[in-house]
Amino acid sequence: MHELAITEGIMDAAIPEAEKAGAKKILEIRLRIGELSGVIPECIQAYFEIVSRGTIAEGARITWQKIPVAIRCPDCGFEGDIDRKKIRCPQCGGIDFRVIRGREYFVDSLEAE
């Protein structure tokens, strides 16, 4: 259910930015969503259709791009993307690593008129 709060946050970020730029209508909101963020894009879309009613974002498209999981391994020095289904360092097989990317989510850009 945290997607409702996230969707409201998207609206709180997108609408003021669009209005500040003089936009009358938001056509598209582009999101970046980390593979480990726990955010379900389809739920964001469903909530967006509800919370955007009566706003300049009503009818806008929500698109998203996945942010892959990246780690830094202190054992071998590897730093880079990994398959989130194989949570091990691809270089040494270690599991004592730090996730450096893939938990975040944010509004990347807007298209408005």
C-alpha positions as CSV (number, residue, x, y, z in Angstrom):
1,M,0.0,0.0,0.0
2,H,3.0,2.3,0.2
3,E,2.6,2.9,-3.6
4,L,-0.3,5.3,-2.7
5,A,2.1,7.5,-0.7
6,I,4.7,7.2,-3.4
7,T,2.2,8.2,-6.1
8,E,1.1,11.2,-4.0
9,G,4.8,12.1,-3.7
10,I,5.1,11.9,-7.5
11,M,2.2,14.3,-7.9
12,D,3.7,16.6,-5.2
13,A,6.9,16.8,-7.3
14,A,5.5,16.8,-10.8
15,I,2.7,19.3,-10.6
16,P,4.6,22.2,-9.0
17,E,7.5,21.7,-11.5
18,A,5.1,21.7,-14.5
19,E,3.3,24.8,-13.2
20,K,6.6,26.6,-12.5
21,A,7.5,26.0,-16.2
22,G,4.1,27.5,-17.3
23,A,2.6,24.1,-18.3
24,K,-1.1,23.7,-18.5
25,K,-1.1,19.9,-19.0
26,I,1.3,17.1,-18.1
27,L,1.4,14.6,-20.9
28,E,4.0,12.1,-19.5
29,I,5.8,11.5,-16.2
30,R,9.0,9.4,-16.6
31,L,10.1,7.5,-13.5
32,R,13.3,5.6,-12.7
33,I,12.6,2.7,-10.4
34,G,15.3,0.5,-8.7
35,E,15.0,-3.2,-8.9
36,L,15.3,-3.5,-5.2
37,S,13.1,-0.5,-4.3
38,G,10.0,-2.6,-3.7
39,V,8.0,-0.2,-5.8
40,I,5.5,-1.9,-8.1
41,P,5.1,0.2,-11.3
42,E,1.6,-1.2,-12.1
43,C,0.3,-0.1,-8.7
44,I,1.8,3.4,-9.2
45,Q,-0.2,3.6,-12.5
46,A,-3.4,2.4,-10.9
47,Y,-3.1,4.9,-8.0
48,F,-2.0,7.7,-10.4
49,E,-5.3,7.4,-12.3
50,I,-7.1,8.1,-9.1
51,V,-5.0,10.8,-7.5
52,S,-4.5,12.7,-10.7
53,R,-8.2,13.3,-11.3
54,G,-9.0,17.0,-11.6
55,T,-5.4,18.0,-11.9
56,I,-3.1,19.1,-14.8
57,A,-1.7,15.5,-14.6
58,E,-5.0,13.8,-15.3
59,G,-4.7,11.5,-18.3
60,A,-0.8,11.7,-18.3
61,R,1.2,8.6,-19.2
62,I,3.4,7.1,-16.5
63,T,6.5,5.4,-18.0
64,W,9.4,3.9,-16.1
65,Q,12.8,2.6,-16.6
66,K,14.4,0.0,-14.3
67,I,17.5,0.9,-12.4
68,P,19.6,-2.3,-12.2
69,V,21.2,-3.5,-9.0
70,A,24.9,-2.5,-8.6
71,I,27.2,-3.6,-5.8
72,R,30.7,-2.8,-4.5
73,C,32.5,-5.9,-3.2
74,P,35.2,-5.2,-0.5
75,D,36.7,-8.7,-1.0
76,C,37.8,-8.3,-4.6
77,G,37.1,-4.7,-5.5
78,F,34.3,-5.4,-8.1
79,E,31.9,-2.6,-8.7
80,G,29.1,-3.0,-11.1
81,D,25.7,-4.4,-12.0
82,I,24.6,-7.8,-10.8
83,D,21.6,-10.1,-11.5
84,R,19.2,-9.5,-8.6
85,K,18.3,-13.2,-8.7
86,K,22.0,-14.1,-8.1
87,I,22.9,-11.9,-5.1
88,R,26.6,-12.7,-5.1
89,C,29.6,-10.9,-6.4
90,P,30.0,-12.1,-10.1
91,Q,33.8,-11.8,-9.8
92,C,34.6,-13.7,-6.5
93,G,31.2,-15.1,-5.4
94,G,31.3,-13.1,-2.2
95,I,28.2,-12.1,-0.3
96,D,29.7,-9.4,1.9
97,F,29.0,-6.5,-0.5
98,R,27.4,-3.1,-0.4
99,V,24.5,-2.3,-2.7
100,I,25.3,1.1,-4.3
101,R,22.4,1.3,-6.8
102,G,19.0,-0.2,-7.3
103,R,17.0,0.8,-4.2
104,E,16.1,4.3,-5.3
105,Y,13.1,5.6,-7.2
106,F,12.5,9.1,-8.5
107,V,10.8,11.3,-11.2
108,D,13.3,11.5,-14.0
109,S,11.5,14.0,-16.3
110,L,8.2,15.3,-17.4
111,E,6.6,16.1,-20.8
112,A,4.1,18.9,-20.6
113,E,2.4,21.5,-22.8
